Amino acid sequence: MAPITVLSKRKRAETRLSRDSEIFTTIIRAIQDKKGENIVSLDLGNIPEAVADFFIICEANSSTQVRAIADYVEEEMSKIGEEPYKHEGFTAQQWILVDYVNVVVHIFQPETRKFYSLEEMWSDADRMEHAG
């Protein structure tokens, strides 16, 4: 269960996104529509080692909901012409990662989120909470 490995194999995009971008707002809205909880975005733009502009992290209370959120994010992003560069975790459904290069979406079950503590790992990032 290590979806983060996909991130080590690609370079950061050259065009920087903002929280007002269509990609960012579409992802947040899709998570909210499927009742994702504890939604947080981390702005990684000022961290040289970061491979994306943003991580969007949320949680769901079951593997079914984790999968539903991931599927809906991909569906809504497809409507605006964005397909994921890569996704991982659809088998175990404890942590699904959907990589849109500038934005990487992490959908966790609560215990898995606590274990990996991405917010702590990237504590230098600007953190923003979003209504769930």
VOGUMI-33963 format. One record per atom (N, C-alpha, C): residue number from 1; residue in one letter; x, y, z. Coordinates in nm, 3 decimals, decimal comma, always signed. Layout:
! residues N
[NUM; 'A'; [X; Y; Z]];
...
END
This chain:
! residues 132
[1; 'M'; [+0,084; -0,118; +0,000]];
[1; 'M'; [+0,000; +0,000; +0,000]];
[1; 'M'; [+0,089; +0,125; +0,000]];
[2; 'A'; [+0,152; +0,155; -0,113]];
[2; 'A'; [+0,240; +0,272; -0,121]];
[2; 'A'; [+0,218; +0,350; -0,250]];
[3; 'P'; [+0,101; +0,411; -0,267]];
[3; 'P'; [+0,073; +0,484; -0,390]];
[3; 'P'; [+0,168; +0,598; -0,418]];
[4; 'I'; [+0,237; +0,648; -0,317]];
[4; 'I'; [+0,323; +0,763; -0,336]];
[4; 'I'; [+0,440; +0,734; -0,431]];
[5; 'T'; [+0,469; +0,608; -0,460]];
[5; 'T'; [+0,580; +0,575; -0,549]];
[5; 'T'; [+0,564; +0,635; -0,687]];
[6; 'V'; [+0,444; +0,655; -0,732]];
[6; 'V'; [+0,421; +0,714; -0,865]];
[6; 'V'; [+0,482; +0,854; -0,873]];
[7; 'L'; [+0,487; +0,925; -0,763]];
[7; 'L'; [+0,534; +1,063; -0,764]];
[7; 'L'; [+0,684; +1,075; -0,786]];
[8; 'S'; [+0,759; +0,973; -0,751]];
[8; 'S'; [+0,903; +0,982; -0,764]];
[8; 'S'; [+0,951; +0,963; -0,907]];
[9; 'K'; [+0,862; +0,928; -0,999]];
[9; 'K'; [+0,903; +0,894; -1,135]];
[9; 'K'; [+0,869; +1,000; -1,238]];
[10; 'R'; [+0,831; +1,118; -1,195]];
[10; 'R'; [+0,799; +1,221; -1,292]];
[10; 'R'; [+0,843; +1,357; -1,243]];
[11; 'K'; [+0,852; +1,450; -1,336]];
[11; 'K'; [+0,896; +1,585; -1,302]];
[11; 'K'; [+0,776; +1,675; -1,280]];
[12; 'R'; [+0,799; +1,781; -1,206]];
[12; 'R'; [+0,698; +1,881; -1,178]];
[12; 'R'; [+0,662; +1,958; -1,306]];
[13; 'A'; [+0,537; +1,993; -1,320]];
[13; 'A'; [+0,493; +2,070; -1,437]];
[13; 'A'; [+0,552; +2,210; -1,432]];
[14; 'E'; [+0,570; +2,270; -1,548]];
[14; 'E'; [+0,631; +2,403; -1,552]];
[14; 'E'; [+0,531; +2,515; -1,524]];
[15; 'T'; [+0,404; +2,495; -1,553]];
[15; 'T'; [+0,302; +2,597; -1,529]];
[15; 'T'; [+0,244; +2,579; -1,390]];
[16; 'R'; [+0,249; +2,683; -1,310]];
[16; 'R'; [+0,201; +2,678; -1,172]];
[16; 'R'; [+0,051; +2,706; -1,166]];
[17; 'L'; [-0,021; +2,626; -1,090]];
[17; 'L'; [-0,164; +2,646; -1,069]];
[17; 'L'; [-0,188; +2,726; -0,942]];
[18; 'S'; [-0,310; +2,776; -0,928]];
[18; 'S'; [-0,353; +2,842; -0,804]];
[18; 'S'; [-0,476; +2,769; -0,751]];
[19; 'R'; [-0,516; +2,807; -0,631]];
[19; 'R'; [-0,636; +2,746; -0,573]];
[19; 'R'; [-0,763; +2,791; -0,647]];
[20; 'D'; [-0,751; +2,894; -0,729]];
[20; 'D'; [-0,866; +2,942; -0,807]];
[20; 'D'; [-0,877; +2,874; -0,943]];
[21; 'S'; [-0,782; +2,790; -0,978]];
[21; 'S'; [-0,781; +2,728; -1,110]];
[21; 'S'; [-0,899; +2,630; -1,124]];
[22; 'E'; [-0,938; +2,607; -1,247]];
[22; 'E'; [-1,050; +2,516; -1,274]];
[22; 'E'; [-1,018; +2,374; -1,228]];
[23; 'I'; [-0,896; +2,332; -1,247]];
[23; 'I'; [-0,856; +2,197; -1,204]];
[23; 'I'; [-0,874; +2,183; -1,053]];
[24; 'F'; [-0,820; +2,277; -0,979]];
[24; 'F'; [-0,826; +2,272; -0,832]];
[24; 'F'; [-0,971; +2,275; -0,783]];
[25; 'T'; [-1,049; +2,371; -0,832]];
[25; 'T'; [-1,186; +2,385; -0,783]];
[25; 'T'; [-1,275; +2,267; -0,824]];
[26; 'T'; [-1,249; +2,209; -0,940]];
[26; 'T'; [-1,325; +2,091; -0,983]];
[26; 'T'; [-1,299; +1,973; -0,891]];
[27; 'I'; [-1,175; +1,953; -0,853]];
[27; 'I'; [-1,140; +1,843; -0,762]];
[27; 'I'; [-1,207; +1,862; -0,626]];
[28; 'I'; [-1,195; +1,982; -0,570]];
[28; 'I'; [-1,255; +2,009; -0,438]];
[28; 'I'; [-1,406; +1,986; -0,445]];
[29; 'R'; [-1,471; +2,037; -0,547]];
[29; 'R'; [-1,616; +2,023; -0,560]];
[29; 'R'; [-1,656; +1,875; -0,574]];
[30; 'A'; [-1,580; +1,799; -0,651]];
[30; 'A'; [-1,611; +1,657; -0,668]];
[30; 'A'; [-1,600; +1,582; -0,535]];
[31; 'I'; [-1,497; +1,612; -0,458]];
[31; 'I'; [-1,482; +1,548; -0,326]];
[31; 'I'; [-1,599; +1,585; -0,237]];
[32; 'Q'; [-1,636; +1,712; -0,236]];
[32; 'Q'; [-1,748; +1,758; -0,154]];
[32; 'Q'; [-1,879; +1,692; -0,197]];
[33; 'D'; [-1,899; +1,678; -0,328]];
[33; 'D'; [-2,021; +1,616; -0,379]];
[33; 'D'; [-2,037; +1,471; -0,332]];
[34; 'K'; [-1,925; +1,402; -0,314]];
[34; 'K'; [-1,929; +1,262; -0,269]];
[34; 'K'; [-1,906; +1,249; -0,119]];
[35; 'K'; [-1,922; +1,361; -0,049]];
[35; 'K'; [-1,919; +1,363; +0,098]];
[35; 'K'; [-1,783; +1,324; +0,157]];
[36; 'G'; [-1,674; +1,361; +0,087]];
[36; 'G'; [-1,542; +1,344; +0,144]];
[36; 'G'; [-1,531; +1,431; +0,269]];
[37; 'E'; [-1,451; +1,386; +0,365]];
[37; 'E'; [-1,439; +1,456; +0,492]];
[37; 'E'; [-1,296; +1,503; +0,515]];
[38; 'N'; [-1,284; +1,600; +0,605]];
[38; 'N'; [-1,153; +1,653; +0,644]];
[38; 'N'; [-1,068; +1,686; +0,521]];
[39; 'I'; [-1,123; +1,768; +0,433]];
[39; 'I'; [-1,057; +1,804; +0,309]];
[39; 'I'; [-0,955; +1,913; +0,336]];
[40; 'V'; [-0,832; +1,887; +0,294]];
[40; 'V'; [-0,721; +1,980; +0,315]];
[40; 'V'; [-0,643; +1,992; +0,185]];
[41; 'S'; [-0,602; +2,115; +0,153]];
[41; 'S'; [-0,509; +2,131; +0,042]];
[41; 'S'; [-0,378; +2,184; +0,096]];
[42; 'L'; [-0,270; +2,133; +0,041]];
[42; 'L'; [-0,136; +2,177; +0,077]];
[42; 'L'; [-0,075; +2,243; -0,046]];
[43; 'D'; [-0,037; +2,370; -0,033]];
[43; 'D'; [+0,029; +2,442; -0,141]];
[43; 'D'; [+0,178; +2,414; -0,132]];
[44; 'L'; [+0,227; +2,335; -0,226]];
[44; 'L'; [+0,366; +2,291; -0,224]];
[44; 'L'; [+0,456; +2,378; -0,312]];
[45; 'G'; [+0,402; +2,486; -0,363]];
[45; 'G'; [+0,472; +2,568; -0,461]];
[45; 'G'; [+0,606; +2,622; -0,416]];
[46; 'N'; [+0,624; +2,646; -0,289]];
[46; 'N'; [+0,751; +2,702; -0,240]];
[46; 'N'; [+0,844; +2,596; -0,184]];
[47; 'I'; [+0,816; +2,470; -0,210]];
[47; 'I'; [+0,900; +2,361; -0,162]];
[47; 'I'; [+0,972; +2,302; -0,282]];
[48; 'P'; [+1,102; +2,325; -0,294]];
[48; 'P'; [+1,175; +2,281; -0,414]];
[48; 'P'; [+1,166; +2,131; -0,443]];
[49; 'E'; [+1,157; +2,048; -0,339]];
[49; 'E'; [+1,154; +1,903; -0,358]];
[49; 'E'; [+1,018; +1,852; -0,403]];
[50; 'A'; [+0,916; +1,935; -0,395]];
[50; 'A'; [+0,780; +1,892; -0,426]];
[50; 'A'; [+0,764; +1,864; -0,575]];
[51; 'V'; [+0,684; +1,763; -0,605]];
[51; 'V'; [+0,663; +1,722; -0,744]];
[51; 'V'; [+0,531; +1,774; -0,800]];
[52; 'A'; [+0,458; +1,852; -0,721]];
[52; 'A'; [+0,329; +1,906; -0,765]];
[52; 'A'; [+0,311; +2,043; -0,701]];
[53; 'D'; [+0,215; +2,119; -0,751]];
[53; 'D'; [+0,183; +2,247; -0,689]];
[53; 'D'; [+0,098; +2,227; -0,564]];
[54; 'F'; [+0,009; +2,127; -0,570]];
[54; 'F'; [-0,082; +2,102; -0,458]];
[54; 'F'; [-0,100; +1,954; -0,433]];
[55; 'F'; [-0,118; +1,920; -0,306]];
[55; 'F'; [-0,176; +1,794; -0,266]];
[55; 'F'; [-0,315; +1,830; -0,215]];
[56; 'I'; [-0,415; +1,755; -0,256]];
[56; 'I'; [-0,548; +1,765; -0,196]];
[56; 'I'; [-0,573; +1,633; -0,126]];
[57; 'I'; [-0,599; +1,641; +0,003]];
[57; 'I'; [-0,611; +1,523; +0,087]];
[57; 'I'; [-0,750; +1,521; +0,149]];
[58; 'C'; [-0,812; +1,404; +0,148]];
[58; 'C'; [-0,942; +1,389; +0,214]];
[58; 'C'; [-0,953; +1,247; +0,265]];
[59; 'E'; [-1,061; +1,222; +0,335]];
[59; 'E'; [-1,084; +1,086; +0,383]];
[59; 'E'; [-1,229; +1,046; +0,364]];
[60; 'A'; [-1,247; +0,916; +0,366]];
[60; 'A'; [-1,378; +0,854; +0,352]];
[60; 'A'; [-1,384; +0,738; +0,450]];
[61; 'N'; [-1,504; +0,705; +0,493]];
[61; 'N'; [-1,519; +0,607; +0,600]];
[61; 'N'; [-1,527; +0,461; +0,558]];
[62; 'S'; [-1,520; +0,436; +0,428]];
[62; 'S'; [-1,522; +0,297; +0,382]];
[62; 'S'; [-1,446; +0,287; +0,251]];
[63; 'S'; [-1,406; +0,166; +0,216]];
[63; 'S'; [-1,338; +0,146; +0,088]];
[63; 'S'; [-1,430; +0,180; -0,029]];
[64; 'T'; [-1,558; +0,155; -0,011]];
[64; 'T'; [-1,656; +0,190; -0,116]];
[64; 'T'; [-1,658; +0,339; -0,140]];
[65; 'Q'; [-1,658; +0,417; -0,033]];
[65; 'Q'; [-1,660; +0,563; -0,047]];
[65; 'Q'; [-1,527; +0,615; -0,101]];
[66; 'V'; [-1,415; +0,557; -0,060]];
[66; 'V'; [-1,285; +0,596; -0,115]];
[66; 'V'; [-1,288; +0,581; -0,266]];
[67; 'R'; [-1,335; +0,467; -0,312]];
[67; 'R'; [-1,343; +0,440; -0,456]];
[67; 'R'; [-1,442; +0,535; -0,525]];
[68; 'A'; [-1,556; +0,560; -0,462]];
[68; 'A'; [-1,657; +0,648; -0,522]];
[68; 'A'; [-1,603; +0,790; -0,540]];
[69; 'I'; [-1,530; +0,839; -0,442]];
[69; 'I'; [-1,471; +0,973; -0,453]];
[69; 'I'; [-1,369; +0,976; -0,566]];
[70; 'A'; [-1,280; +0,878; -0,570]];
[70; 'A'; [-1,178; +0,873; -0,674]];
[70; 'A'; [-1,241; +0,866; -0,813]];
[71; 'D'; [-1,339; +0,780; -0,829]];
[71; 'D'; [-1,408; +0,767; -0,958]];
[71; 'D'; [-1,475; +0,898; -0,999]];
[72; 'Y'; [-1,538; +0,964; -0,903]];
[72; 'Y'; [-1,610; +1,088; -0,933]];
[72; 'Y'; [-1,514; +1,202; -0,966]];
[73; 'V'; [-1,401; +1,208; -0,895]];
[73; 'V'; [-1,299; +1,308; -0,929]];
[73; 'V'; [-1,256; +1,288; -1,074]];
[74; 'E'; [-1,226; +1,164; -1,111]];
[74; 'E'; [-1,183; +1,137; -1,249]];
[74; 'E'; [-1,294; +1,171; -1,350]];
[75; 'E'; [-1,417; +1,139; -1,316]];
[75; 'E'; [-1,530; +1,168; -1,404]];
[75; 'E'; [-1,546; +1,319; -1,425]];
[76; 'E'; [-1,543; +1,394; -1,317]];
[76; 'E'; [-1,560; +1,539; -1,326]];
[76; 'E'; [-1,442; +1,606; -1,397]];
[77; 'M'; [-1,323; +1,557; -1,373]];
[77; 'M'; [-1,205; +1,613; -1,439]];
[77; 'M'; [-1,209; +1,583; -1,589]];
[78; 'S'; [-1,258; +1,468; -1,625]];
[78; 'S'; [-1,271; +1,432; -1,766]];
[78; 'S'; [-1,363; +1,530; -1,839]];
[79; 'K'; [-1,465; +1,579; -1,771]];
[79; 'K'; [-1,558; +1,676; -1,830]];
[79; 'K'; [-1,490; +1,806; -1,867]];
[80; 'I'; [-1,379; +1,839; -1,799]];
[80; 'I'; [-1,307; +1,963; -1,833]];
[80; 'I'; [-1,180; +1,931; -1,914]];
[81; 'G'; [-1,173; +1,809; -1,964]];
[81; 'G'; [-1,063; +1,771; -2,052]];
[81; 'G'; [-0,936; +1,729; -1,984]];
[82; 'E'; [-0,943; +1,693; -1,858]];
[82; 'E'; [-0,825; +1,651; -1,782]];
[82; 'E'; [-0,833; +1,502; -1,749]];
[83; 'E'; [-0,731; +1,431; -1,788]];
[83; 'E'; [-0,721; +1,289; -1,754]];
[83; 'E'; [-0,602; +1,271; -1,660]];
[84; 'P'; [-0,610; +1,176; -1,568]];
[84; 'P'; [-0,497; +1,159; -1,475]];
[84; 'P'; [-0,372; +1,109; -1,546]];
[85; 'Y'; [-0,258; +1,159; -1,501]];
[85; 'Y'; [-0,130; +1,110; -1,547]];
[85; 'Y'; [-0,114; +0,965; -1,501]];
[86; 'K'; [-0,161; +0,939; -1,379]];
[86; 'K'; [-0,150; +0,805; -1,320]];
[86; 'K'; [-0,245; +0,800; -1,201]];
[87; 'H'; [-0,287; +0,680; -1,166]];
[87; 'H'; [-0,359; +0,661; -1,040]];
[87; 'H'; [-0,317; +0,526; -0,982]];
[88; 'E'; [-0,324; +0,519; -0,851]];
[88; 'E'; [-0,285; +0,396; -0,780]];
[88; 'E'; [-0,376; +0,375; -0,661]];
[89; 'G'; [-0,383; +0,251; -0,616]];
[89; 'G'; [-0,455; +0,219; -0,494]];
[89; 'G'; [-0,596; +0,168; -0,514]];
[90; 'F'; [-0,639; +0,149; -0,638]];
[90; 'F'; [-0,776; +0,106; -0,663]];
[90; 'F'; [-0,802; -0,037; -0,617]];
[91; 'T'; [-0,698; -0,116; -0,599]];
[91; 'T'; [-0,718; -0,254; -0,554]];
[91; 'T'; [-0,749; -0,259; -0,405]];
[92; 'A'; [-0,661; -0,202; -0,323]];
[92; 'A'; [-0,679; -0,208; -0,177]];
[92; 'A'; [-0,783; -0,108; -0,127]];
[93; 'Q'; [-0,794; +0,007; -0,192]];
[93; 'Q'; [-0,890; +0,111; -0,158]];
[93; 'Q'; [-0,878; +0,161; -0,014]];
[94; 'Q'; [-0,758; +0,158; +0,040]];
[94; 'Q'; [-0,731; +0,221; +0,169]];
[94; 'Q'; [-0,679; +0,362; +0,146]];
[95; 'W'; [-0,608; +0,379; +0,034]];
[95; 'W'; [-0,550; +0,507; -0,006]];
[95; 'W'; [-0,546; +0,506; -0,158]];
[96; 'I'; [-0,623; +0,590; -0,219]];
[96; 'I'; [-0,618; +0,604; -0,364]];
[96; 'I'; [-0,554; +0,738; -0,396]];
[97; 'L'; [-0,457; +0,734; -0,486]];
[97; 'L'; [-0,386; +0,852; -0,531]];
[97; 'L'; [-0,424; +0,874; -0,677]];
[98; 'V'; [-0,465; +0,997; -0,710]];
[98; 'V'; [-0,495; +1,034; -0,848]];
[98; 'V'; [-0,406; +1,153; -0,882]];
[99; 'D'; [-0,317; +1,133; -0,978]];
[99; 'D'; [-0,213; +1,230; -1,011]];
[99; 'D'; [-0,250; +1,309; -1,137]];
[100; 'Y'; [-0,270; +1,439; -1,119]];
[100; 'Y'; [-0,296; +1,528; -1,233]];
[100; 'Y'; [-0,175; +1,619; -1,258]];
[101; 'V'; [-0,057; +1,575; -1,223]];
[101; 'V'; [+0,072; +1,642; -1,239]];
[101; 'V'; [+0,082; +1,765; -1,149]];
[102; 'N'; [+0,005; +1,871; -1,175]];
[102; 'N'; [+0,011; +1,989; -1,089]];
[102; 'N'; [-0,060; +1,967; -0,955]];
[103; 'V'; [-0,160; +1,880; -0,957]];
[103; 'V'; [-0,237; +1,851; -0,836]];
[103; 'V'; [-0,244; +1,699; -0,818]];
[104; 'V'; [-0,210; +1,655; -0,698]];
[104; 'V'; [-0,219; +1,513; -0,666]];
[104; 'V'; [-0,325; +1,497; -0,557]];
[105; 'V'; [-0,423; +1,412; -0,585]];
[105; 'V'; [-0,535; +1,389; -0,494]];
[105; 'V'; [-0,507; +1,262; -0,414]];
[106; 'H'; [-0,520; +1,272; -0,282]];
[106; 'H'; [-0,501; +1,158; -0,192]];
[106; 'H'; [-0,633; +1,134; -0,119]];
[107; 'I'; [-0,690; +1,017; -0,138]];
[107; 'I'; [-0,817; +0,982; -0,073]];
[107; 'I'; [-0,789; +0,864; +0,020]];
[108; 'F'; [-0,804; +0,887; +0,148]];
[108; 'F'; [-0,767; +0,790; +0,251]];
[108; 'F'; [-0,887; +0,741; +0,329]];
[109; 'Q'; [-0,872; +0,622; +0,385]];
[109; 'Q'; [-0,954; +0,584; +0,499]];
[109; 'Q'; [-0,884; +0,647; +0,620]];
[110; 'P'; [-0,958; +0,682; +0,727]];
[110; 'P'; [-0,899; +0,758; +0,839]];
[110; 'P'; [-0,774; +0,696; +0,901]];
[111; 'E'; [-0,772; +0,567; +0,923]];
[111; 'E'; [-0,656; +0,504; +0,987]];
[111; 'E'; [-0,532; +0,513; +0,899]];
[112; 'T'; [-0,552; +0,497; +0,770]];
[112; 'T'; [-0,440; +0,503; +0,675]];
[112; 'T'; [-0,388; +0,646; +0,667]];
[113; 'R'; [-0,476; +0,742; +0,667]];
[113; 'R'; [-0,433; +0,882; +0,664]];
[113; 'R'; [-0,350; +0,916; +0,787]];
[114; 'K'; [-0,396; +0,870; +0,900]];
[114; 'K'; [-0,323; +0,896; +1,025]];
[114; 'K'; [-0,185; +0,830; +1,021]];
[115; 'F'; [-0,178; +0,709; +0,969]];
[115; 'F'; [-0,051; +0,636; +0,962]];
[115; 'F'; [+0,052; +0,708; +0,874]];
[116; 'Y'; [+0,010; +0,753; +0,755]];
[116; 'Y'; [+0,104; +0,815; +0,661]];
[116; 'Y'; [+0,130; +0,962; +0,690]];
[117; 'S'; [+0,040; +1,030; +0,755]];
[117; 'S'; [+0,058; +1,168; +0,802]];
[117; 'S'; [+0,119; +1,262; +0,697]];
[118; 'L'; [+0,060; +1,267; +0,580]];
[118; 'L'; [+0,114; +1,353; +0,475]];
[118; 'L'; [+0,118; +1,500; +0,517]];
[119; 'E'; [+0,019; +1,544; +0,592]];
[119; 'E'; [+0,018; +1,683; +0,637]];
[119; 'E'; [+0,140; +1,714; +0,723]];
[120; 'E'; [+0,182; +1,620; +0,805]];
[120; 'E'; [+0,301; +1,640; +0,887]];
[120; 'E'; [+0,428; +1,632; +0,803]];
[121; 'M'; [+0,430; +1,538; +0,709]];
[121; 'M'; [+0,546; +1,522; +0,622]];
[121; 'M'; [+0,572; +1,649; +0,541]];
[122; 'W'; [+0,465; +1,716; +0,499]];
[122; 'W'; [+0,474; +1,836; +0,418]];
[122; 'W'; [+0,432; +1,958; +0,502]];
[123; 'S'; [+0,476; +1,965; +0,626]];
[123; 'S'; [+0,432; +2,072; +0,717]];
[123; 'S'; [+0,481; +2,210; +0,676]];
[124; 'D'; [+0,581; +2,219; +0,586]];
[124; 'D'; [+0,626; +2,349; +0,537]];
[124; 'D'; [+0,529; +2,410; +0,436]];
[125; 'A'; [+0,435; +2,331; +0,388]];
[125; 'A'; [+0,339; +2,378; +0,287]];
[125; 'A'; [+0,232; +2,465; +0,353]];
[126; 'D'; [+0,181; +2,559; +0,275]];
[126; 'D'; [+0,066; +2,638; +0,317]];
[126; 'D'; [-0,056; +2,548; +0,318]];
[127; 'R'; [-0,123; +2,537; +0,430]];
[127; 'R'; [-0,236; +2,444; +0,447]];
[127; 'R'; [-0,367; +2,522; +0,449]];
[128; 'M'; [-0,466; +2,468; +0,378]];
[128; 'M'; [-0,600; +2,527; +0,380]];
[128; 'M'; [-0,703; +2,416; +0,396]];
[129; 'E'; [-0,796; +2,437; +0,488]];
[129; 'E'; [-0,905; +2,341; +0,506]];
[129; 'E'; [-1,023; +2,383; +0,419]];
[130; 'H'; [-1,095; +2,285; +0,369]];
[130; 'H'; [-1,210; +2,308; +0,282]];
[130; 'H'; [-1,330; +2,240; +0,343]];
[131; 'A'; [-1,446; +2,303; +0,334]];
[131; 'A'; [-1,569; +2,245; +0,388]];
[131; 'A'; [-1,594; +2,109; +0,326]];
[132; 'G'; [-1,642; +2,016; +0,406]];
[132; 'G'; [-1,667; +1,881; +0,357]];
[132; 'G'; [-1,811; +1,846; +0,352]];
END
